[in-house]
Amino acid sequence: MAEKKISVKVVNLKGDEVGSLSLSSTVFGVKEANTQVVHDAVVVDMANARQATAKTKKRHEVSGGGKKPFRQKGTGRARAGSSRSPIWVGGGNVFGPDGNQNYKVSQNKKAHKLALRTVLSEKVGNGLIVVDSLEVKEISTKSIVNSLKAIKAEGKTLVVVDLPEDEKTAKGIENFILSAENIANVALDELGNVSVYDVLDAKTLVVSQNAIKKIEEALQ
């Protein structure tokens, strides 16, 4: 039995419909919710984005404490040998982060592909915009803002960019990236770095027809 295809329209950056594209229902027509794998993928994306820069000072790193605070006996106070003690205000921290935390988690490739297929399928007919090309002749933020309005990219928009080997085409797409990177509510993801979290976080997903076919091939 032949695989069912999903037809989506293709527009240019002026908003004019210039054709249509057939997509695999295996990738873009997933009907099951698959909430667990999607949840796991989001946890992976968020955990791996953590920089783990938090750090507290241990007892040996706190300044001071060279002299015994007060004599051992006769003061009525509990004996103390150093103001670096963790029980003192300003003393060292016992179990605080040391800057070497590892928050990395992983998800197997099969589950990750299923999660991506699930969230991409949700965007079909509900936020997916396929353009014929993202190539522009010059760097102009105003022009890209107008283009996004023309193609009806509403709300937070994720644009998937693919830099081809052809230098002329790559230059045009680089112009698009430089024009769009400072626009509010617009995020840019490279083709090989599209995450489940980014797709879920965006209301609109903008992809070129070449890039979406590569996504389809990768997720088959």
N, C-alpha and C positions, 0 to 999 in steps of 0.2 A: 504494500500500500504506500502510495506516495505521501511524503510528509506534507502536512498542512502548512500553508504560508499565511503570514499576516501582512497586509498591505498598508504602508504608511506613505503619506505625501511628503514630497521633498520641496523645500522652498529655498529661494536665494535670500541674501541679506537685505534685500529690499522688501521682502515679504511676499513676493510673487511665487505662485506655485509653478514649479518647472518640471515636475514629473512625479513618479511614485517609486517605491522600493519595496520589494518582497523580503520579509524577515522570517526566520525560522520560528515556528510556534514552540519548538523545544526550548528555545532560549527566551523568546519574548512573549510566550503564551502560557506561562506557568499559572495554573489556576489555584493550586494548593497554597495555603497560607505559609507553611514551613516556618512558623514563628520562632521555633527553637534555634534553628541554624542561623536565622537572621539576627536573633538576639546574641548568639555566640559571636557572630562576625562583628557586631557593633562593639561588644566587650573587647574583642581583640584589637579593633581599630583604636579605641579610646585608650586602652592600656598601653599599647605600643607607642602612642603619641606622648606619653608622660616622659619628662626629661629627667626625673629623679635627682633634682638639684638640692632638695632639702637636706640640711645638715645641722646638727647640734654639737656642741663641744662636750667632749668627755672630760672626766676629772683631770686627766693629765694635760688637757689643752686649755683649761681655764687659767687666767692670770692670777698671780698672788698665791697665798697659802704657804709661803716659805717659813713663816714663823708661827709657832703654836699660839692660837688666839688668846688663851689665858692659862693660868697655872692649873695643874692637874687637880689639886685638892683645895678645899677651903672656900670655894666661891659659892657653893650650893647649886651650881649648874652642872649639867651633864658634861662629862669630859669630852674634849674635842682636840683633835690634833692638827686640823687644817680647815681653812675656810673654803677649800675646794670641795669639801664633802657634798655629796648630792642632797643631803638633808638641809643644807644651808642655802639661804637665798643668795643667788649669784654663784652657786656651786656648779659642779659638772652635772651633766645629764647622763642617766644610766642606760636607758634603752631607746634613746632617740635615734633618728636616722643619721647615717654616717656619710651619705653622698654616694654610696655604692649600691643602692637598692636596685634590684632588677625586677621590673614590672612586666617584662615581656611574656606574652602568652601566644599560643598558636592555635590554628584550626586546620584540620586536614584539607587538602586541595579539593576533594570531591564535595565536602560540605560547603566550602567557601564558594565554589562555583554555583552550587544550588542556591545559596543565599543571594549571590549577585543576579542569577537568573530570576529569582523571585522578585527582588526590588525593581529590576529593569522592566519586568512584565507589568508591574503596577503602574509604571510611568506611561506605558503605551496607551494612547487615547486619553491620558490624564496628566500631561505635562511633558511628553517627549516631543521634541522638535528636531527634525532632521533637515540640515541645510546642505546644499550642493557643495559648498566650499566655505572655509573660514578665511580664505586668502583675501587680504586687502592691500591696496597699493601704497598707502601711507599711514603713519602713526597719527591717529586722531581719536581721542577719547569721546568727543562729541559725536563723531560719526558712528562709533560702535554703540553708544547709548541710543541713537536714533535707529540703528539696525535692530537692536534688541526689542525696541518698541514695535518696529515694523513686523517682526516675526512673532510678536505677542508673547515674548518671554516675560512672564509676570512673577513677582515675588523673588525669593532667593533663587538664583539661577546658577546651575553648575554647567560649565562649558568643558567638554572633553576635547583636548587638542592633540593632534598627531603631527609630529614634524617629519615630513617625508625626506628621502635622500636627495630629491631634486632641489638644488640650491635656490632656484627662482621661486618655486612654490613654498619652500621652507621660509624664505625671506618674507613672503606675504603673510604667512601664518604667524611669524615672529612679530610682525607689525600689529597683528590682531592681539597677540598676547600683551605687548607693551601698551596697547591702547586700552585694554580691558582690565588690567591687573589692579587698577586703583578705583574701579567703579564699585560703589557700595552695593552689597547684596549680590555680587558676582564672584564666583569662585572658579578657579581653573585647575583642572586635573590632567596630567599627562595620560595618554592612552593606557599605558601599562601600570598606572598607579590609581585607577578608579577604585574607590572603596565603597563598601556597603553603607557605611555611615554617611559619606558625602552625598550619595544618591538619595538616601532617606531624608537628609537634612535640607535638600533642595526641593523647591516647588516645581521648578522647570529644569529639564535636562536638555541641553543643546549639544548635538553631535553631528559631525559631518558624515556624509553617506559613506565615504571611504573608511572612516574610523568605526562606524557602527558595523560594517561588514567584518572588520578585523575583530571586534568584540564578539560577534556572532561565531566566528571561527574558533576563537579562544575558549568559548564557553560550551561548545558542542559536546 
